[in-house]
Amino acid sequence: MRTKNHTEDFINLPRLVPAAFVALLLHSSPMHAAQTASCIFDTFSAPSGYSFSQVNGVSDDGTVVGQLSDNNTLQLVAFTRSAGGVITKYTAPKSAATWLYGRNATGVNAGFYQDSAYPEHVHGFLLQGSNFTAVNHPNAANSWLFDANLLGGAVGSFSASQSVTKGFRLVNGQYTTIAYPNALATYALAINDNGDVVGTYASSIYSNGFFWKNGTFTTINFPLAKYGTVLTAVNNFGVIVGNRLLSDAAIGFIYENGVFKNIAYTGASYTMAGGINNNGLISGQIYLTSKNSLGFTAVCK
């Protein structure tokens, strides 16, 4: 069976809901009356000829990573954007599509790519400058790498079977499985320098955010989010960003000391959170319309 559709369906969903559940997302969730953070936004546009597919993590020097879509060919390529505004595109060797999801303070990027040749498996990778290192979980057909920290730790997910996806932490070549009990899908999306991991797990149309440390899970869900929560990043001070899930969109939030605050850009249809660095700078994507989006960095209180 070809894996391309599964991979693209899952990864292209900005809210990162497992693809098997997408068809069941039929109704929007009500707005929850949480506080709205006070944010100062710095917005940026995709380069000419491209649109943002995803705006994901941000490193301590303000570099943002994510993915672009070619407006003509629809090819998906990864990008980095420096704090000064320079966007650099990247395509992994022999790939049909490339993603960057996280970046640490020394400029190590974490991402994954899909083979251009059948059966189009997915492979994780680390990229620092021009140095490319493939990351493939043993005995898995597909591996996704999402983030790396300063201490040599990385997190991602792998296809444990045709119906089950599990997360992992990789340190010094050793894999530790991160799998919420009885969940069909666990995605370990970010790791800080303390070894704290955040992500999402699901066994139905409802996704649950999680915080994981030393084998212990803590579920963190935005209240009354009809289709659940995805936690996308955590910094060294324990500040978490994520998204609550609607039927066809996701609303970004900050979670700190047990308090949720929405991230909202005035005039936007919705605003999504992708990452947060150790200086409190948040990255993400502003959807002005369904076909028009901007990237952003923001400082929020």
C-alpha positions as a printed Julia matrix, in Angstrom:
301×3 Matrix{Float64}:
   0.0    0.0    0.0
   1.26   3.49  -0.82
   2.05   5.59   2.25
   2.05   8.99   0.6
  -1.55   9.91   1.25
  -1.37   8.97   4.92
   1.8   10.99   5.41
   0.65  14.07   3.58
  -2.8   14.02   5.19
  -1.31  13.84   8.66
   1.53  16.3    8.27
  -0.34  18.93   6.28
  -2.97  19.24   8.99
  -1.86  22.31  10.92
  -3.41  20.94  14.09
  -1.65  17.57  13.7
  -4.73  15.4   14.13
  -4.1   11.78  13.1
  -5.28  11.39   9.51
  -7.59   8.46  10.21
  -9.85  10.73  12.22
 -10.07  13.69   9.83
 -13.25  12.58   8.08
 -15.06  12.56  11.41
 -14.32  16.2   12.22
 -17.66  17.65  11.13
 -18.55  20.42  13.54
 -16.78  23.45  14.97
 -16.21  23.72  18.71
 -17.53  26.66  20.72
 -15.17  29.45  21.74
 -13.99  28.91  25.3
 -13.97  32.01  27.47
 -10.29  31.81  28.38
  -8.14  34.88  28.78
  -6.5   36.29  25.67
  -2.8   36.99  25.96
  -1.47  40.47  25.25
   0.93  39.94  22.34
   3.25  42.1   20.27
   3.4   40.48  16.81
   6.1   40.65  14.15
   4.62  39.19  10.95
   6.34  37.98   7.79
   5.26  36.74   4.36
   6.27  33.67   2.39
   8.78  34.3   -0.42
   7.47  35.1   -3.88
   5.91  32.07  -5.56
   5.36  30.2   -2.29
   2.78  29.94   0.49
   3.24  28.81   4.05
   2.28  25.19   4.63
   3.46  25.25   8.26
   5.27  27.69  10.54
   6.72  25.62  13.35
   9.54  26.01  15.89
  11.76  28.94  16.81
  15.29  28.76  18.24
  16.81  31.05  20.85
  18.37  33.28  18.19
  14.95  33.89  16.64
  15.31  31.56  13.65
  11.94  30.1   12.62
  11.54  26.78  10.79
   8.67  25.28   8.84
   7.48  24.33   5.39
   6.57  26.13   2.17
   4.34  25.07  -0.72
   5.32  26.02  -4.27
   2.29  27.83  -5.69
   2.81  26.35  -9.16
   4.02  22.79  -8.55
   2.62  22.34  -5.0
   5.95  20.81  -4.02
   6.55  20.99  -0.26
   9.98  22.26   0.82
  11.39  23.09   4.24
  12.55  26.56   5.23
  14.47  28.46   7.85
  13.95  32.18   8.45
  16.6   34.12  10.33
  15.72  36.81  12.85
  16.85  39.29  10.2
  14.27  37.98   7.74
  16.4   35.84   5.42
  14.45  32.77   4.25
  16.43  29.73   3.09
  14.66  26.81   1.41
  15.79  23.21   1.88
  14.93  19.93   0.15
  16.26  16.63   1.5
  18.04  14.34  -1.0
  15.76  12.12  -3.1
  12.65  13.5   -1.41
   9.15  14.27  -2.63
   8.49  16.55   0.33
  10.56  17.94   3.21
   9.53  19.34   6.6
  11.41  21.18   9.36
   9.7   21.17  12.73
  12.2   22.17  15.45
  15.59  23.85  15.91
  17.85  24.08  18.95
  20.05  26.94  20.15
  23.14  25.74  18.26
  21.34  25.62  14.92
  20.55  21.91  14.73
  17.31  21.49  12.78
  14.99  18.5   13.21
  12.71  17.37  10.43
  11.65  14.58   8.12
  11.19  13.86   4.46
   9.21  11.55   2.22
  10.91   9.41  -0.41
  10.35  10.39  -4.01
  10.35   6.72  -5.02
   7.75   4.1   -4.14
   6.92   3.02  -1.44
   7.56   6.62  -0.33
   8.57   5.98   3.26
   9.18   8.81   5.71
  12.57   9.39   7.33
  13.62  11.7   10.15
  16.77  13.77   9.9
  18.99  16.27  11.69
  20.46  19.16   9.72
  23.18  21.56  10.87
  24.5   23.75   8.12
  25.06  21.32   5.26
  25.55  18.32   7.56
  22.63  15.93   7.09
  22.06  12.91   9.35
  19.2   10.5    8.68
  17.26   9.23  11.71
  15.28   6.02  11.25
  13.72   4.12  14.12
  14.77   0.45  13.96
  12.25  -1.85  12.28
   9.82   0.98  11.47
   8.62   1.74   7.96
   8.22   5.45   8.76
   9.99   7.77  11.17
   9.24  11.42  11.93
  11.73  13.63  13.8
  10.25  16.74  15.4
  12.74  18.39  17.74
  16.23  18.33  19.25
  17.64  19.86  22.43
  21.09  21.12  23.39
  22.08  17.92  25.2
  21.89  15.62  22.19
  18.33  14.49  22.77
  15.76  14.33  20.0
  12.11  13.32  19.82
   9.86  11.99  17.11
   7.44   9.22  16.23
   7.5    5.96  14.32
   5.04   3.57  12.73
   4.93   0.72  15.21
   2.43  -1.11  12.94
  -0.03  -0.26  10.19
  -2.51   1.06  12.74
  -0.33   2.26  15.63
   2.09   5.19  15.81
   4.28   5.7   18.86
   6.62   8.44  19.98
  10.28   8.13  20.91
  13.17   9.93  22.55
  16.61   9.39  21.03
  19.76   9.98  23.11
  23.23   8.73  22.13
  21.78   6.25  19.68
  19.38   4.76  22.23
  15.63   4.88  21.64
  13.11   5.2   24.46
   9.5    4.62  23.42
   6.99   7.3   24.4
   3.53   5.76  23.98
   0.47   6.71  25.97
  -1.17   3.46  27.23
  -3.63   2.01  24.71
  -3.45   5.04  22.4
  -3.43   4.38  18.66
  -1.25   7.41  18.0
   1.33   9.21  20.13
   3.3   12.1   18.64
   6.26  13.4   20.66
   6.55  16.9   19.19
   9.05  18.82  21.3
  11.76  18.44  23.93
  13.48  21.06  26.08
  16.95  20.96  27.62
  15.53  19.49  30.85
  14.3   16.44  28.94
  10.64  17.44  29.2
   8.59  16.27  26.21
   5.23  17.51  24.96
   2.95  16.27  22.21
  -0.42  14.66  21.59
  -2.05  11.24  21.76
  -5.36   9.89  20.48
  -7.45   6.77  19.92
 -10.55   8.51  18.54
 -11.47  11.86  17.03
 -10.39  13.52  20.29
  -6.72  14.41  20.7
  -5.1   14.9   24.1
  -2.12  17.07  24.88
   0.56  15.52  27.05
   3.61  16.42  29.11
   6.08  13.54  29.58
   9.06  13.3   31.89
  11.05  10.2   32.84
   8.29   7.85  31.74
   5.41   9.68  33.42
   2.57  11.24  31.4
   0.52  14.25  32.46
  -2.47  15.05  30.25
  -2.97  18.76  29.55
  -6.14  19.65  27.65
  -7.57  23.05  26.84
 -10.98  23.18  28.59
 -13.99  22.41  26.41
 -11.96  21.98  23.22
 -14.4   19.8   21.28
 -11.76  17.88  19.32
  -8.96  18.19  21.82
  -5.51  19.63  22.22
  -2.07  19.44  20.62
   0.96  20.71  22.58
   3.57  21.85  20.07
   6.5   23.19  22.14
   7.89  23.69  25.64
  10.8   25.88  26.73
  13.27  25.38  29.56
  11.03  27.35  31.97
   8.1   25.02  31.43
   6.05  27.44  29.33
   4.04  25.44  26.79
   2.36  26.48  23.57
  -0.18  24.48  21.63
  -3.46  24.53  19.76
  -7.04  23.61  20.59
  -8.78  21.84  17.76
 -11.75  22.96  15.71
 -13.27  21.06  12.8
 -11.18  22.84  10.18
  -8.79  25.03  12.14
  -6.86  25.34  15.38
  -6.52  28.16  17.9
  -3.15  28.78  19.52
  -2.63  29.18  23.24
  -0.02  29.59  25.95
  -0.1   27.36  29.03
   1.83  28.48  32.1
   1.34  27.69  35.8
  -1.97  25.99  35.08
  -3.41  28.94  33.15
  -4.42  28.9   29.47
  -4.32  32.1   27.4
  -5.47  32.34  23.79
  -3.14  33.75  21.14
  -5.14  35.98  18.81
  -4.12  38.33  16.0
  -6.67  41.09  15.39
  -8.56  40.58  12.13
  -7.4   36.99  11.59
  -9.69  34.02  11.1
  -7.47  32.17  13.55
  -3.91  32.14  14.87
  -1.86  28.97  15.43
   1.12  28.41  17.72
   4.11  26.47  16.41
   6.97  27.01  18.86
   8.4   28.92  21.82
  12.04  29.58  22.67
  13.8   30.17  25.98
  13.4   33.94  25.62
   9.62  33.54  25.47
   9.42  34.28  21.74
   6.5   32.41  20.15
   6.3   31.42  16.48
   3.32  30.41  14.42
   0.93  31.15  11.61
  -1.83  33.73  11.15
  -4.69  32.73   8.86
  -6.24  35.9    7.44
  -8.38  33.74   5.14
  -8.33  30.04   4.28
  -5.88  30.79   1.43
  -3.9   33.68   2.84
  -1.59  33.29   5.82
   1.38  35.02   7.42
   4.12  33.74   9.64
   4.74  35.44  12.96
   6.91  35.75  16.0
   5.39  37.3   19.1
   6.1   38.16  22.69
   3.01  37.52  24.8
   2.0   38.18  28.38
